[in-house]
């Protein structure tokens, strides 16, 4: 089951905290309900997280959501560079407190990444122009065995 969310940006990072916290808790509650289309519950979307370790990221992972570490170093937006890294977009699933995945018929392979589309489309346009035609976010992917 794929779920998607786009957390509102707000005027300040703290504005996002209630929505992130509520969404993470709602998803965890769903993940724990018996027999409710939740045996392979994946959470995708633009969570507008600034960095690992800040209060927004901690709210995101507070209920046991786990994003693969393979995504920690990939750029999220076409505007990211070595000085500005964001964690806006995520692919995640729930784990038990001991780290055991709650996915039942999917096994994460340890492979994940992003798709850099910039060299392949609208090559004559600026990044800003591409962002309005396609997106300013790179697509993320994660591989699972069934």
C-alpha positions, 0 to 999 in steps of 0.5 A: 500500500503506497501512501503519499503526502505533501506537507505544507511549507508554512512561514517557519519550519515550526509550522510544519511540526504539527502536520508531520507529527499528526501524519506520522502518528496516523500512519503508525496507528494504521500500521498497527491495525489488524487486517486493514490493508497495511501489511506492506505500508509504504509512505512516500512524499514531500515531507519538507524536512530540512536535515537529519536530526532537526525537530522536523526529521525527528517528528517524521521518524518518531513513530518508527518510520524508517527511510533507507540510509542509501537515500541520505546522500542523494540530492532531493532537489535540482537546487541542492549542492554540497553546502545545501542538502535537504531531505524534503522527499522520502520513501519510508516504512515502519519498523519495530523498536528493535529495528525489525521491518514491519513489511510482511511480503516485501524485503528491502534490497539495500538499493535506493537512489534518485533519478537526475533528469536534468542532463536529459530534458530541456537542456537549453533551459535554466534550472528555474525554468525546468523546475516550472516545467517538470519539477524542482524535485528529483524522483526517488526510488527504492528496490524491494524483493517480493 
